[in-house]
Amino acid sequence: MAATALKGETAKMTISARTECVAQRGVTLFEMLVALSILSMSAGVAAAAIARASPRLAVDRTADTLVLDLKRARLLAETSGAPVAVRADINGYDIPALDVARDYPRGLIVAWNGENAFEFSIGGGLDQAAAEILLSKGNSAARVSIAPVTGRIRRGG
């Protein structure tokens, strides 16, 4: 639709109400929610892929979980007045008194020094010499150590 103007006049163009409405239309709330949900699902899939691909994350997550489980076992031994057993093998570890049984992530190499089973005694210490657990995957490694007398649990990187 073209408008022409004579000298000194302003050209006016008539726009229908429908065209005006479409020109001012924005994004509806529903459209925005759909876009945000698609974006969040994509971010979740990407984060999961990154987590699976990163050996450092697997080592850190497993070491942190192991430390927390061992601290809970030690605390239970101190507060309950009964020894708490911890058993491990190449696939994972379990602490029956806490109903904890965990498998290691695939590809993670775990080495327990000495015996693969020990107990936290009533005072929280170990029933054997110091325990040390080495976790590794690729170029990433972590160390968890338990002091024999005090039962103090430390994580090193």
C-alpha positions in Angstrom: 0.0 0.0 0.0 1.7 3.1 -1.2 0.9 6.6 -0.1 1.6 9.7 -2.1 1.8 13.2 -0.8 1.6 16.5 -2.5 4.1 19.2 -1.8 3.7 20.4 1.8 1.4 17.6 2.8 2.2 14.6 5.0 1.5 11.2 3.6 -0.9 9.1 5.7 -1.1 5.4 5.5 -4.1 3.5 6.8 -3.2 0.4 8.8 -5.9 -2.1 9.6 -6.6 -3.0 13.3 -5.4 -6.6 12.6 -2.0 -5.4 11.3 -1.5 -3.1 14.3 -2.3 -6.0 16.7 0.2 -8.3 15.1 2.9 -5.7 15.0 2.6 -5.1 18.8 2.2 -8.7 19.7 4.9 -10.2 22.0 5.7 -13.6 23.3 3.0 -15.3 25.4 3.7 -16.8 28.8 3.0 -20.2 27.4 5.6 -19.8 24.6 8.1 -18.5 27.1 7.6 -21.5 29.4 7.9 -23.9 26.5 11.2 -22.3 25.4 12.6 -22.3 29.0 11.6 -26.0 29.5 13.4 -27.0 26.3 16.4 -24.9 27.3 16.6 -26.5 30.8 16.2 -30.0 29.4 19.1 -29.3 27.0 21.2 -28.0 29.8 20.5 -31.1 31.9 21.5 -33.4 29.1 24.7 -31.5 28.5 25.6 -31.5 32.2 25.0 -35.2 32.5 27.3 -35.8 29.5 30.0 -33.6 31.0 29.8 -35.4 34.3 30.1 -38.8 32.7 33.0 -37.7 30.6 35.0 -36.2 33.4 37.2 -38.5 35.4 38.0 -35.8 38.0 34.3 -35.5 38.9 33.9 -39.3 39.3 37.0 -39.5 41.6 35.9 -36.4 43.6 32.3 -37.5 44.0 33.3 -41.0 45.0 36.0 -39.8 47.5 33.6 -37.3 49.1 30.8 -39.9 49.4 33.3 -42.4 50.9 34.5 -39.8 53.5 31.0 -39.0 54.5 30.1 -42.6 54.9 33.2 -43.3 56.9 32.5 -40.3 59.2 29.0 -41.5 59.8 30.3 -45.0 60.6 32.8 -43.6 63.1 30.2 -41.4 64.7 27.8 -44.4 65.1 30.6 -46.4 66.8 31.2 -43.5 69.2 27.6 -42.9 70.0 26.2 -46.4 70.0 28.9 -48.1 72.0 29.3 -50.9 69.5 31.9 -51.4 66.8 31.0 -50.6 63.2 32.3 -52.7 60.4 33.4 -51.5 57.0 34.0 -54.0 54.2 35.3 -53.3 50.7 36.0 -55.2 47.5 36.9 -54.2 43.9 33.3 -53.3 43.1 32.4 -51.2 46.1 32.0 -51.1 49.9 29.4 -51.6 52.5 28.7 -50.6 56.0 26.0 -52.9 57.3 25.3 -50.9 60.5 24.3 -47.9 58.3 22.5 -49.9 55.6 25.1 -48.5 53.2 26.2 -50.5 50.1 27.8 -48.5 47.4 29.2 -49.5 44.0 32.2 -47.7 42.5 31.6 -45.9 39.2 32.7 -47.8 36.1 36.4 -47.4 35.3 37.3 -46.2 38.8 40.3 -48.0 40.3 40.2 -48.2 44.1 43.0 -49.7 46.3 42.6 -50.3 50.0 45.9 -50.7 51.9 46.1 -53.7 54.1 42.8 -55.5 54.7 39.6 -54.7 52.9 37.7 -54.9 56.1 38.1 -53.0 59.4 36.0 -51.8 62.3 35.6 -48.5 64.0 36.0 -49.3 67.7 33.8 -47.9 70.5 36.1 -44.9 70.9 36.0 -44.1 67.1 39.5 -45.4 66.4 40.4 -48.3 64.1 40.9 -51.9 65.2 44.0 -52.1 63.0 46.8 -49.9 61.8 46.0 -46.8 59.7 43.9 -47.3 56.7 44.4 -45.6 53.4 42.2 -45.8 50.3 43.5 -44.6 46.9 40.9 -43.8 44.2 42.0 -43.1 40.6 40.6 -42.8 37.1 42.6 -41.5 34.2 45.0 -38.8 35.4 42.8 -38.0 38.4 43.4 -39.4 41.9 42.3 -38.9 45.5 43.4 -40.4 48.8 41.4 -41.0 51.9 43.3 -41.8 55.1 42.1 -42.9 58.5 44.2 -42.5 61.6 44.4 -45.7 63.7 44.0 -44.3 67.2 41.7 -41.3 66.7 39.8 -42.6 63.6 40.3 -39.1 62.1 39.3 -39.3 58.4 41.1 -37.0 55.9 40.8 -36.6 52.2 43.7 -35.6 50.0 43.8 -34.8 46.4 
